[in-house]
Amino acid sequence: MNIDNYLLYDSLPSLDLHGYDRDSARVAINDFIKDSIIQKHEYITIVHGIGSGVIRKTTIDTLKNNKKVINFKTSYFNQGMTVVQLNIE
């Protein structure tokens, strides 16, 4: 399935980063990705919020640098959420 098809669903496993700082967000994202791969979740969501954009930028940078991330996109209906496709193999 394509990542665009998942942008409409909110039933995916999700991580809410509200209240996190940059460093703790980075660690939480990488841990969530590891756990999701173990549980064979190919698609996940990360809720970073809109705010000042600091956590959103941290999220994007962390996803770009994680080799298990195939693709990611901001949700069409919620600019404070990113949908991520993982390599679960």
C-alpha positions in Angstrom: 0.0 0.0 0.0 1.1 3.6 -0.7 1.8 6.1 2.1 -0.8 8.5 0.5 -3.6 6.0 1.3 -2.7 6.1 5.0 -2.9 9.9 5.3 -6.6 9.6 5.9 -6.4 7.1 8.8 -5.9 7.9 12.4 -5.9 4.2 13.6 -2.1 3.9 13.1 0.3 3.5 16.1 1.3 7.0 17.1 3.7 8.9 19.2 2.7 12.3 20.7 5.6 14.7 21.2 3.7 17.5 22.9 5.8 18.7 25.8 9.1 17.2 24.6 12.3 19.1 24.0 14.6 18.5 21.0 16.8 15.9 22.5 14.1 13.9 24.2 12.0 14.0 21.0 14.9 12.6 19.0 15.4 9.7 21.4 11.6 9.0 21.6 11.2 9.0 17.8 14.1 6.5 17.4 12.8 4.3 20.2 9.3 4.4 18.7 10.7 3.4 15.3 12.6 0.5 16.8 9.5 -0.7 18.7 7.3 -0.3 15.7 9.6 -2.4 13.5 9.7 -5.2 16.2 5.9 -5.1 16.2 5.8 -5.1 12.3 4.0 -1.8 12.0 4.9 -0.6 8.5 3.1 2.7 9.0 3.1 4.9 12.1 2.3 8.5 12.9 4.2 11.1 14.9 2.3 14.0 16.4 4.7 16.9 16.7 2.2 19.8 16.8 2.5 23.1 14.9 3.7 25.5 17.6 7.0 27.2 16.8 8.1 24.4 14.6 11.1 23.3 16.6 9.8 19.8 17.3 8.5 19.4 13.7 12.0 20.3 12.4 13.6 17.8 14.9 11.1 15.2 13.7 11.9 15.7 10.1 15.7 15.7 10.7 15.4 12.5 12.8 13.4 10.7 10.1 15.8 11.8 7.4 18.7 10.3 9.3 17.0 7.0 10.3 17.9 4.2 7.8 14.7 2.3 8.6 12.5 5.2 7.4 11.4 4.6 3.7 9.1 7.7 3.4 7.2 10.3 5.4 4.7 13.0 4.8 2.8 15.6 6.7 -0.9 14.6 7.1 -3.2 16.4 4.7 -5.7 17.2 7.4 -3.4 17.8 10.3 -0.2 19.8 9.8 0.9 18.8 13.2 1.2 15.1 12.4 3.6 13.2 10.1 2.8 9.7 8.7 5.9 7.5 8.4 6.5 4.4 6.3 9.1 2.0 7.8 11.2 -0.8 6.4 10.1 -3.7 8.6 12.3 -6.3 7.0 
